[in-house]
Every structure is written in C-alpha cells, then in structure tokens.
C-alpha cells in the first residue's frame, strides 16, 4: 500500500498545510521504502487542494496521513476511495509507525479551505 504524507522543508515533519506542503512523502508499506517528491500544488494560484489530491492519487496513494485537510481535497480523495487519516505526533516516522500499528483514526472533520490565503 502507498501512503502519502504532506511534509515540510525538513522532509521529516508533517506540514500543517495539506495542499501547500512543499513536499509529499510516498511510503510503501510492503517494501518499507519511501520517496519524496516536490508538491506541484504548493505554488498554485487556486485549487491547491484538488491539485495536491490529484498529485497524490497519481503517485499511487491509497491512504493519506495529514494534520488537516480541506473539503475540496477530501472530496477528490473520497471519490477515489482513498482513506484520510488524522496524524499523531509531528514526525513522519511516528505517523508511519502509528499507521502500521492501526493507531491512527480516520479524519472526519474537514475545513472549508483557505482559498489562496497563505
């Protein structure tokens, strides 16, 4: 399974912004390998949530771990049957471990989005 995680500039901590995270880490739970890719939605004029979601789907994501997520991004992910998990802790490793141990909860609350506000 591929799990996508929006990460900050350190590439080790989750980014508070889902859509405008500078990078996305794609973690393969089968091979225990990860790949970090630059998020093309980070500098989008608008629609960053939808663009980031599509980027993650194109990268093979079957699950997302994030601090928060906007409604538009969540709609795209849910339409693709991708589960969105609420993160615990601040590091990628903490969240990967919690995910694999079944300790993360599905996200049930989504914000309206920031619509270009940075």
Protein Blocks (a to p, Z undefined) as FASTA:
>chain_A
ZZdddddfkopaccfblklpfbdcdddfklopacddddfklmgfbhklmmmmmmmmmnop
abdcdfbdcfklmmmmmmnopacdddedjbfklmmmmmmnopaccdfbdcebjnhpZZ
